[in-house]
Amino acid sequence: MPAADLLRRLAVVLDEHRWDDLPALLHPELEVRYVHTGERFDVDAFVRLNADYPGFERFDLVDVVDAGTRAVGRARVTAHTDGQVDTYAVASFVTERDGLVGELVEVWTDVSPPPPGR
C-alpha cells in the first residue's frame, strides 16, 4: 500500500481511537521517532502511547503529500486536560515497508496565538 494511503488509514484509526486496529498498520520492526523530544518507540510502545495519552480526542489529518513509498502529513491534534482544550500541530513523515508503516517520524508543537504585533 502506498505510504500516503497508510498515513490516511493511520489518521483514521488514531482519530477513531481504534487501538486494537493500530498494530495491523505497523511493521513489526517499526521505528517511531519524535524529533522534538528525542523519544523512540517500537510497535507496542507506540500503541500504548496513543491509547494511554491523557485526554486525547482528535487526530485531524489536514494535508498529505504523496511520494510513493514515503508520505508526509500535516495534522491538528486536540486533547482535553484540566478542563481546557489543548491543540497541537504535528508533521508526520511515513515510510512504507512491506505494505505497512515501517518508519514514522513526527514533529509536534503547541498551537498558540501569534506574538503581539504580528
C-alpha positions in Angstrom: 0.0 0.0 0.0 1.4 3.5 -0.8 2.7 5.5 2.1 0.0 8.2 1.6 -2.8 5.6 1.9 -1.1 4.2 5.0 -0.9 7.7 6.5 -4.6 8.3 5.8 -5.6 5.0 7.4 -3.3 5.6 10.4 -5.0 9.0 10.9 -8.5 7.4 10.8 -7.5 4.7 13.3 -6.0 7.3 15.7 -8.9 9.7 15.3 -11.4 7.0 16.0 -9.4 5.6 18.9 -9.3 2.1 17.3 -6.3 1.0 19.3 -6.9 -2.7 18.6 -6.6 -1.9 14.8 -3.4 0.1 15.1 -0.9 -2.8 15.2 -2.2 -4.1 11.9 -0.9 -1.0 10.1 2.5 -1.1 11.7 5.5 -3.2 10.5 6.9 -5.5 13.2 10.2 -3.7 13.0 8.6 -0.2 13.1 10.7 2.7 14.2 8.9 5.8 15.5 10.9 8.9 16.4 9.7 12.1 17.9 12.2 14.7 16.7 11.1 17.4 19.3 11.7 15.1 22.3 14.2 12.6 21.0 11.9 9.7 22.1 11.8 6.4 20.1 9.1 3.8 20.1 8.5 0.3 18.8 5.1 -1.1 17.9 3.9 -1.9 21.4 5.2 1.3 22.9 3.6 3.4 20.1 0.2 1.8 20.6 0.4 2.2 24.4 1.5 5.9 24.0 -1.6 6.6 21.9 -4.1 4.6 23.8 -2.9 6.0 27.2 -2.5 9.6 26.1 -4.4 11.7 28.7 -7.4 13.4 27.3 -6.7 12.6 23.6 -9.6 13.5 21.4 -8.9 14.1 17.8 -6.3 13.5 15.1 -7.4 15.6 12.2 -5.3 15.0 9.1 -5.3 18.3 7.2 -2.9 17.7 4.3 -0.9 14.8 2.7 2.0 14.9 0.3 2.5 11.6 -1.6 5.9 10.5 -2.6 5.2 6.8 -3.3 6.9 4.8 -0.6 7.1 8.0 1.5 4.5 10.5 2.6 4.2 13.5 4.8 1.1 14.7 6.5 0.1 17.8 8.5 -2.4 17.3 11.3 -4.2 19.1 14.1 -4.4 17.1 17.3 -6.7 18.1 20.3 -6.8 16.8 23.8 -8.6 17.9 27.0 -6.5 18.4 30.1 -7.6 20.1 33.3 -10.8 21.3 31.7 -9.3 23.0 28.8 -8.7 22.1 25.2 -5.0 21.8 24.1 -4.3 22.0 20.4 -1.1 20.7 18.7 0.2 20.8 15.2 2.1 17.7 14.0 4.0 16.8 10.9 4.2 13.1 10.3 6.7 11.5 7.9 5.8 7.9 6.9 7.9 5.4 5.1 6.2 2.2 3.8 7.8 -1.2 4.3 6.2 -4.4 3.1 2.9 -2.6 2.8 2.9 -1.3 6.4 4.2 1.7 8.2 7.9 0.9 8.6 9.1 4.2 9.9 7.2 7.2 11.4 9.0 10.4 12.3 6.9 13.1 13.9 7.4 16.7 14.9 4.9 18.2 17.4 4.3 21.8 18.5 1.8 23.6 20.6 -0.6 25.9 18.7 -0.7 29.2 20.4 -1.7 32.7 19.4 0.9 34.7 17.5 3.1 37.1 19.5 1.6 40.6 19.9 2.2 42.9 17.0 2.2 40.2 14.3 
